[in-house]
Amino acid sequence: MSEVENFLTEVQEQQIVAAIRHAEKNTSGEIRVHIENHTDLDVLDRTKEVFHFLKMDNTQQRNGVLIYVAVHDHTFAIYGDEGINKVVKNNFWESTRDAILSKFKDGNFTQGLIDGVIMAGEQLQKYFPWEHGDINELPDEISKG
């Protein structure tokens, strides 16, 4: 089994998916988690590449957030689309990153991802509240590369 397959159990993956669904309940924003083994690129450059590959830049309000994890490299990044970056505080992504990192340092990857998803959802709710007729534009499942 690869490091990606061993990173989270099926139950842990479902807990993260449940957090995504919960976070998206009150916002039109879209949150995804992508896990892969390794990247040869700078982690943020790879995150942006995956963001585009997953078509997260095609949401109506440009309000997608990707949490990317490179398991073997012990690194991760968070990337928000331009609609979000126009309205959130400058330190928003840093505080979300720090919350994830504190759990990752303890080896609690599931809770780190859940905390990041919930924080992103709370912020998205402020600026992109759910409105009648909003649809889920992107899958909630964890993608893997």
Secondary structure, 3 states (H helix, E strand, C coil): CCHHHHHCCHHHHHHHHHHHHHHHCCECCEEEEEEECCCCCCHHHHHHHHHHHCCHHHCCCCCEEEEEEECCCCEEEEEECHHHHCCCCCCHHHHHHHHHHHHHHCCCHHHHHHHHHHHHHHHHHHHCECCCCCCCCCCCCCEEC
